[in-house]
Structures are given as structure tokens and as C-alpha cells.
Amino acid sequence: MITNAEITIFNRFSDEESKKFIYIPHYVAPVWFYRNQKISVVDGGMISAEAFQIRIPRRVCEGWLPPEEFNSSSYPMGRWTVQNDDLFIVGQWYGSMRVSGIEEIKREFSGVVGKVLSHSENFFGSSPHIRIGGGV
């Protein structure tokens, strides 16, 4: 698989102390990243939005857990997953190891920030990978 980027995925995790969701960053490299501009006609006008596609090769999935296992762990330090509503950036995160949400990420990071809208684990064939579909 051709790779052209690195990402940090922020896994949504329920914090028992605060009773809120937090996001735990995990750096993944190398990956394949593609950015596309989608345009829709709505109520006589046009709306433009960015759409992202990410492929994470199986060979760099060390520490990856299926979403069910990740969510049932008490605190998954060193482990990661991909599930809808997770967040990601293109690049490496140097901020806090516990993030409150996308607004905090946008304040501290000036590059591409997105949200996981769909995902699948394609661990078969000649190019096993995790596929992520994302948007803003």
C-alpha cells in the first residue's frame, strides 16, 4: 500500500471520574490520506464540505483493539481503536494526553482536523488495512 501521511487518532473514551467523554490521542504512521471537496445543492444554494479517506496498513496496527474490547477496558493506555465519532489530525499531536473535544484540538493544532464518520477493518487480501471515512 502506498503511504503519504501520518495521523493522530483521538479515541473517544468515557471518563469515570468526570462522567464525560475524553479523547485519548494515538500516533499512527505511515498511512494513506486523501482529501476531497464535496459539493451539495441544498435549498437553492450550494454547500461545500471536505471529505477525507484514510487507509491504515495492518503492519502499523500495533496496539489496535476492536471497538468492543477498547470500550470495555478500564483505561486503554498504549491501545487504540477506530470507531465513529473519534477525531483525527493529519500529523503528530504534541499536546495533552487527554483532550476534551474537537475545539481544544483546533485551538492547539493548525492543520487538518476531522471526525471519523465511517470505518471498517479489511484485514484480508493482498493489502490488509483499516479504512476510515471522515469529514469536518
KELO-243405 format. One line per 3 residues: their letters; for each residue x, y, z negated of N, C-alpha, C, CB. Coordinates in Angstrom, 2 decimals. Glycine has a CB too. Example, Ala and Ser with C-alpha at 12.3 -4.5 7.8 and 13.67 -1.06 7.14 Angstrom:
<torkols>
AS> 13.19,-5.69,-7.80,12.30,-4.50,-7.80,13.20,-3.30,-7.80,11.31,-4.47,-9.05 | 12.85,-2.25,-7.08,13.67,-1.06,-7.14,12.90,0.03,-7.87,14.08,-0.60,-5.72
</torkols>
This chain:
<torkols>
MIT> 0.84,-1.18,0.00,0.00,0.00,0.00,0.89,1.24,0.00,-0.96,0.00,-1.22 | 0.53,2.17,0.83,1.25,3.44,0.89,0.84,4.28,-0.32,0.96,4.21,2.22 | 1.81,4.89,-0.97,1.52,5.76,-2.12,2.05,7.15,-1.84,2.14,5.18,-3.43
NAE> 1.38,8.16,-2.41,1.78,9.53,-2.14,1.60,10.48,-3.32,1.01,10.05,-0.98 | 1.25,9.95,-4.49,0.96,10.84,-5.63,1.13,10.11,-6.95,-0.47,11.40,-5.52 | 0.95,10.85,-8.01,0.90,10.31,-9.36,-0.31,10.97,-10.03,2.24,10.58,-10.18
ITI> -0.95,10.24,-10.94,-2.12,10.80,-11.62,-2.01,10.55,-13.12,-3.43,10.18,-11.07 | -2.77,11.31,-13.85,-3.02,11.02,-15.26,-4.51,10.84,-15.38,-2.47,12.17,-16.21 | -4.92,9.68,-15.88,-6.34,9.42,-16.09,-6.65,9.65,-17.56,-6.72,7.97,-15.65
FNR> -7.76,10.30,-17.83,-8.20,10.59,-19.19,-9.40,9.71,-19.49,-8.55,12.12,-19.37 | -9.18,8.68,-20.29,-10.26,7.75,-20.64,-11.14,8.32,-21.72,-9.69,6.41,-21.08 | -12.44,8.29,-21.47,-13.43,8.75,-22.45,-13.54,7.69,-23.54,-14.83,9.02,-21.78
FSD> -13.44,8.14,-24.79,-13.42,7.21,-25.92,-14.21,7.83,-27.06,-11.96,6.87,-26.35 | -15.02,7.04,-27.73,-15.81,7.53,-28.86,-14.94,7.62,-30.11,-17.03,6.61,-29.11 | -14.81,8.83,-30.64,-14.02,9.06,-31.85,-14.90,8.87,-33.07,-13.39,10.48,-31.84
EES> -14.56,7.89,-33.90,-15.36,7.57,-35.09,-15.39,8.71,-36.11,-14.83,6.31,-35.75 | -14.27,9.43,-36.26,-14.19,10.49,-37.25,-15.09,11.67,-36.90,-12.77,10.97,-37.39 | -14.97,12.18,-35.67,-15.72,13.37,-35.29,-17.10,13.05,-34.72,-14.93,14.17,-34.29
KKF> -17.34,11.78,-34.42,-18.60,11.35,-33.81,-18.82,12.01,-32.45,-19.78,11.68,-34.74 | -17.73,12.33,-31.76,-17.79,12.92,-30.42,-16.91,12.11,-29.49,-17.35,14.41,-30.44 | -17.06,12.36,-28.20,-16.17,11.74,-27.23,-14.88,12.55,-27.13,-16.85,11.64,-25.84
IYI> -13.78,11.84,-27.06,-12.49,12.45,-26.78,-11.96,11.78,-25.52,-11.48,12.30,-27.99 | -10.93,12.36,-24.94,-10.31,11.80,-23.75,-8.85,11.53,-24.05,-10.47,12.76,-22.51 | -8.42,10.31,-23.76,-7.05,9.89,-24.04,-6.31,9.76,-22.71,-7.03,8.53,-24.82
PHY> -5.22,10.53,-22.50,-4.52,10.51,-21.22,-3.61,9.28,-21.06,-3.69,11.76,-21.07 | -3.50,8.83,-19.80,-2.57,7.75,-19.45,-2.00,8.05,-18.06,-3.29,6.35,-19.48 | -0.68,8.13,-17.97,0.00,8.43,-16.72,0.11,7.18,-15.86,1.40,9.01,-16.99
VAP> -0.21,7.30,-14.57,-0.15,6.17,-13.63,0.57,6.62,-12.36,-1.58,5.63,-13.30 | 1.62,5.87,-11.96,2.35,6.22,-10.74,3.04,4.97,-10.21,3.38,7.35,-11.00 | 3.20,4.88,-8.92,2.64,5.73,-7.87,1.26,5.26,-7.46,3.57,5.75,-6.65
VWF> 0.46,6.18,-6.89,-0.89,5.88,-6.42,-1.07,6.51,-5.04,-1.97,6.41,-7.43 | -2.16,6.13,-4.37,-2.55,6.77,-3.12,-3.68,7.74,-3.43,-2.99,5.70,-2.03 | -3.57,8.98,-2.94,-4.54,10.03,-3.21,-4.96,10.69,-1.91,-3.97,11.08,-4.20
YRN> -6.28,10.93,-1.77,-6.81,11.61,-0.59,-7.87,12.61,-1.05,-7.41,10.59,0.43 | -7.80,13.81,-0.50,-8.74,14.89,-0.84,-9.52,15.26,0.42,-7.97,16.16,-1.41 | -10.85,15.40,0.27,-11.71,15.69,1.40,-12.72,16.75,0.99,-12.42,14.41,1.90
QKI> -13.11,17.58,1.93,-14.11,18.61,1.68,-15.45,18.12,2.23,-13.70,19.97,2.34 | -16.47,18.02,1.37,-17.81,17.58,1.77,-18.72,18.80,1.83,-18.37,16.51,0.79 | -19.55,18.87,2.87,-20.48,19.98,3.02,-21.88,19.42,3.15,-20.13,20.86,4.26
SVV> -22.83,19.99,2.39,-24.23,19.58,2.42,-25.11,20.80,2.68,-24.63,18.88,1.10 | -26.20,20.57,3.42,-27.18,21.63,3.65,-28.28,21.46,2.62,-27.76,21.58,5.13 | -28.49,22.51,1.80,-29.49,22.46,0.74,-30.28,23.76,0.75,-28.82,22.24,-0.65
DGG> -31.61,23.66,0.84,-32.50,24.83,0.80,-32.05,25.95,1.73,-32.58,25.36,-0.62 | -31.70,25.61,2.95,-31.34,26.62,3.93,-29.93,27.16,3.80,-32.28,27.73,3.86 | -29.16,26.65,2.87,-27.78,27.09,2.71,-26.83,25.91,2.72,-27.62,27.88,1.41
MIS> -25.58,26.20,2.67,-24.57,25.14,2.68,-23.82,25.12,1.35,-23.58,25.32,3.85 | -23.57,23.93,0.86,-22.81,23.75,-0.37,-21.58,22.92,-0.04,-23.67,23.07,-1.49 | -20.44,23.37,-0.51,-19.18,22.68,-0.26,-18.64,22.13,-1.58,-18.15,23.63,0.42
AEA> -18.13,20.91,-1.54,-17.55,20.31,-2.74,-16.38,19.42,-2.33,-18.61,19.50,-3.53 | -15.42,19.31,-3.22,-14.28,18.44,-2.96,-14.63,17.01,-3.38,-13.01,18.93,-3.70 | -14.17,16.05,-2.59,-14.31,14.64,-2.92,-12.91,14.04,-2.91,-15.28,13.90,-1.92
FQI> -12.64,13.14,-3.84,-11.32,12.53,-3.96,-11.43,11.02,-3.87,-10.65,12.94,-5.29 | -10.43,10.41,-3.27,-10.30,8.96,-3.25,-8.92,8.62,-3.81,-10.49,8.37,-1.80 | -8.89,7.67,-4.72,-7.63,7.24,-5.34,-7.57,5.72,-5.28,-7.51,7.76,-6.82
RIP> -6.42,5.20,-4.94,-6.17,3.77,-4.99,-4.96,3.55,-5.90,-5.92,3.17,-3.55 | -5.15,2.71,-6.93,-4.07,2.40,-7.87,-3.62,0.97,-7.57,-4.53,2.56,-9.37 | -2.39,0.77,-7.07,-1.93,-0.58,-6.77,-1.90,-1.45,-8.02,-0.54,-0.53,-6.13
RRV> -2.23,-2.71,-7.87,-2.26,-3.66,-9.01,-0.91,-3.72,-9.71,-2.67,-5.06,-8.53 | 0.16,-3.56,-8.98,1.51,-3.69,-9.57,1.81,-2.61,-10.60,2.55,-3.65,-8.48 | 1.05,-1.50,-10.61,1.29,-0.44,-11.59,0.18,-0.40,-12.65,1.39,0.93,-10.89
CEG> -0.58,-1.48,-12.76,-1.72,-1.53,-13.70,-1.36,-2.13,-15.05,-2.85,-2.32,-13.09 | -0.11,-1.98,-15.47,0.29,-2.49,-16.78,-0.49,-1.77,-17.87,1.82,-2.33,-17.00 | -1.05,-2.53,-18.81,-1.83,-1.94,-19.89,-3.29,-1.73,-19.55,-1.24,-0.65,-20.29
WLP> -3.69,-2.02,-18.29,-5.08,-1.82,-17.88,-5.98,-2.87,-18.53,-5.21,-1.88,-16.35 | -7.16,-2.44,-18.97,-8.18,-3.33,-19.52,-9.49,-3.11,-18.78,-8.36,-3.10,-21.06 | -10.32,-4.14,-18.63,-11.67,-3.90,-18.11,-12.40,-2.95,-19.06,-12.46,-5.25,-17.95
PEE> -13.34,-2.14,-18.55,-14.02,-1.15,-19.40,-14.63,-1.72,-20.67,-15.09,-0.48,-18.61 | -15.20,-2.92,-20.61,-15.83,-3.51,-21.79,-14.81,-3.75,-22.90,-16.53,-4.83,-21.42 | -13.65,-4.28,-22.54,-12.60,-4.54,-23.54,-12.04,-3.23,-24.09,-11.46,-5.37,-22.93
FNS> -11.84,-2.25,-23.22,-11.32,-0.96,-23.65,-12.27,-0.32,-24.66,-11.11,-0.03,-22.44 | -13.57,-0.32,-24.35,-14.56,0.33,-25.21,-14.76,-0.39,-26.54,-15.87,0.43,-24.49 | -14.46,-1.69,-26.60,-14.65,-2.42,-27.85,-13.41,-2.38,-28.75,-15.00,-3.86,-27.54
SSY> -12.30,-1.80,-28.27,-11.11,-1.71,-29.11,-11.23,-0.53,-30.07,-9.84,-1.56,-28.23 | -10.54,-0.63,-31.21,-10.65,0.41,-32.23,-9.93,1.70,-31.81,-10.09,-0.09,-33.55 | -8.74,1.59,-31.26,-8.03,2.75,-30.70,-7.02,2.20,-29.69,-7.31,3.61,-31.83
PMG> -7.28,2.41,-28.42,-6.52,1.73,-27.37,-5.20,2.39,-26.98,-7.36,1.63,-26.16 | -4.36,2.74,-27.93,-3.09,3.38,-27.61,-2.26,2.44,-26.73,-2.32,3.75,-28.90 | -1.76,2.97,-25.62,-0.98,2.18,-24.68,-1.82,1.40,-23.69,-0.10,1.25,-25.43
RWT> -3.11,1.40,-23.86,-4.05,0.72,-22.96,-4.86,1.76,-22.21,-4.99,-0.25,-23.74 | -5.40,1.37,-21.07,-6.21,2.30,-20.29,-7.20,1.51,-19.44,-5.33,3.20,-19.39 | -8.16,2.21,-18.87,-9.17,1.63,-18.01,-9.61,2.67,-17.00,-10.38,1.10,-18.83
VQN> -10.55,2.31,-16.15,-11.20,3.27,-15.25,-12.69,3.02,-15.38,-10.70,3.12,-13.76 | -13.43,4.09,-15.71,-14.88,3.99,-15.79,-15.49,5.33,-15.41,-15.33,3.56,-17.21 | -16.74,5.30,-15.00,-17.43,6.54,-14.63,-17.37,7.52,-15.79,-18.89,6.25,-14.22
DDL> -17.24,8.78,-15.46,-17.15,9.91,-16.38,-15.77,10.09,-17.00,-18.16,9.75,-17.47 | -14.80,9.24,-16.68,-13.42,9.53,-17.05,-12.97,10.74,-16.24,-12.47,8.29,-16.82 | -11.90,11.38,-16.66,-11.36,12.53,-15.97,-9.98,12.17,-15.44,-11.29,13.77,-16.90
FIV> -9.47,12.95,-14.46,-8.12,12.71,-13.96,-7.52,14.01,-13.45,-8.13,11.65,-12.84 | -6.20,14.04,-13.41,-5.46,15.12,-12.77,-4.47,14.49,-11.80,-4.73,16.04,-13.82 | -4.10,15.22,-10.79,-3.04,14.77,-9.89,-1.76,15.36,-10.44,-3.30,15.20,-8.39
GQW> -0.94,14.50,-11.02,0.29,14.92,-11.67,0.38,14.32,-13.06,0.38,16.45,-11.75 | 1.38,14.72,-13.79,1.59,14.20,-15.13,1.14,15.22,-16.17,3.08,13.84,-15.35 | 0.46,14.73,-17.20,-0.06,15.57,-18.29,1.00,15.69,-19.38,-1.38,14.98,-18.87
YGS> 1.28,16.92,-19.79,2.25,17.16,-20.86,1.59,17.76,-22.10,3.34,18.09,-20.36 | 0.27,17.78,-22.13,-0.46,18.37,-23.25,-0.74,17.37,-24.35,-1.75,18.96,-22.77 | -1.78,17.63,-25.09,-2.19,16.85,-26.25,-2.56,15.42,-25.87,-3.36,17.51,-26.94
MRV> -2.41,14.50,-26.81,-2.78,13.10,-26.59,-4.25,12.84,-26.90,-1.90,12.19,-27.43 | -4.98,13.87,-27.27,-6.43,13.80,-27.47,-7.02,15.08,-26.89,-6.81,13.64,-29.01 | -7.84,14.93,-25.87,-8.39,16.08,-25.17,-9.90,16.09,-25.38,-8.04,16.04,-23.66
SGI> -10.47,17.28,-25.56,-11.90,17.39,-25.85,-12.77,17.35,-24.60,-12.18,18.67,-26.60 | -12.23,17.67,-23.43,-13.04,17.64,-22.21,-12.35,18.32,-21.05,-14.38,18.28,-22.46 | -13.08,18.44,-19.95,-12.52,18.97,-18.71,-12.11,20.43,-18.83,-13.52,18.81,-17.59
EEI> -12.83,21.20,-19.64,-12.48,22.62,-19.80,-11.10,22.78,-20.45,-13.55,23.34,-20.65 | -10.79,21.96,-21.44,-9.47,22.01,-22.06,-8.38,21.64,-21.05,-9.40,21.06,-23.27 | -8.65,20.65,-20.22,-7.68,20.25,-19.20,-7.45,21.39,-18.23,-8.15,18.99,-18.44
KRE> -8.52,22.02,-17.76,-8.41,23.12,-16.80,-7.67,24.32,-17.38,-9.79,23.55,-16.33 | -7.77,24.55,-18.68,-7.04,25.65,-19.32,-5.54,25.39,-19.33,-7.54,25.86,-20.75 | -5.15,24.13,-19.46,-3.73,23.80,-19.62,-3.07,23.25,-18.36,-3.58,22.81,-20.70
FSG> -3.84,22.99,-17.29,-3.29,22.39,-16.08,-3.81,23.15,-14.88,-3.66,20.89,-15.97 | -2.93,23.53,-13.96,-3.34,24.37,-12.84,-3.54,23.62,-11.53,-2.33,25.45,-12.64 | -3.40,22.31,-11.50,-3.55,21.54,-10.27,-4.95,20.96,-10.10,-2.54,20.44,-10.24
VVG> -5.01,19.85,-9.36,-6.28,19.18,-9.08,-6.79,18.48,-10.34,-6.11,18.17,-7.93 | -8.03,18.78,-10.72,-8.71,18.14,-11.86,-10.01,17.58,-11.34,-8.95,19.16,-13.06 | -10.31,16.32,-11.67,-11.53,15.71,-11.17,-12.17,14.78,-12.19,-11.26,14.96,-9.91
KVL> -13.32,14.25,-11.79,-14.10,13.34,-12.63,-14.34,12.06,-11.84,-15.46,14.00,-13.08 | -14.23,10.91,-12.51,-14.49,9.62,-11.87,-16.00,9.48,-11.67,-13.91,8.43,-12.72 | -16.42,9.34,-10.41,-17.83,9.18,-10.09,-18.17,7.73,-9.74,-18.20,10.08,-8.93
SHS> -17.17,6.97,-9.25,-17.36,5.56,-8.95,-16.00,4.86,-9.02,-18.02,5.37,-7.54 | -16.04,3.56,-9.21,-14.79,2.79,-9.28,-15.08,1.33,-9.04,-14.09,3.00,-10.64 | -14.05,0.60,-8.64,-14.14,-0.86,-8.54,-12.75,-1.45,-8.63,-14.84,-1.29,-7.21
ENF> -12.69,-2.68,-9.10,-11.43,-3.40,-9.19,-11.39,-4.38,-8.03,-11.29,-4.14,-10.58 | -10.50,-4.15,-7.10,-10.35,-5.00,-5.92,-9.03,-5.76,-6.04,-10.39,-4.16,-4.61 | -9.00,-6.75,-6.93,-7.77,-7.48,-7.23,-7.64,-8.74,-6.38,-7.73,-7.84,-8.71
FGS> -7.93,-8.64,-5.11,-7.81,-9.78,-4.21,-7.25,-9.29,-2.88,-9.20,-10.49,-4.01 | -6.90,-10.21,-2.00,-6.41,-9.84,-0.68,-4.95,-9.45,-0.70,-7.22,-8.72,-0.11 | -4.51,-8.86,0.40,-3.10,-8.52,0.56,-2.69,-7.22,-0.12,-2.78,-8.44,2.01
SPH> -3.67,-6.42,-0.56,-3.37,-5.14,-1.19,-4.27,-4.93,-2.41,-3.54,-3.97,-0.19 | -4.08,-5.70,-3.48,-4.95,-5.56,-4.67,-4.79,-4.18,-5.31,-4.63,-6.66,-5.70 | -5.93,-3.59,-5.72,-5.90,-2.23,-6.26,-7.18,-1.93,-7.02,-5.70,-1.20,-5.13
IRI> -7.15,-0.80,-7.74,-8.35,-0.21,-8.33,-8.72,0.97,-7.45,-8.12,0.24,-9.84 | -9.99,1.04,-7.05,-10.46,2.13,-6.22,-11.25,3.11,-7.06,-11.32,1.61,-5.05 | -10.96,4.40,-6.91,-11.68,5.46,-7.64,-12.24,6.45,-6.63,-10.74,6.19,-8.66
GGG> -13.51,6.77,-6.79,-14.14,7.85,-6.05,-14.41,8.98,-7.03,-15.46,7.38,-5.33 | -13.98,10.18,-6.72,-14.12,11.26,-7.69,-14.58,12.56,-7.05,-12.82,11.49,-8.39 | -14.92,13.48,-7.91,-15.35,14.81,-7.48,-15.04,15.80,-8.57,-16.85,14.84,-7.13
V> -15.50,17.01,-8.36,-15.25,18.07,-9.34,-16.43,18.24,-10.24,-14.93,19.39,-8.65
</torkols>
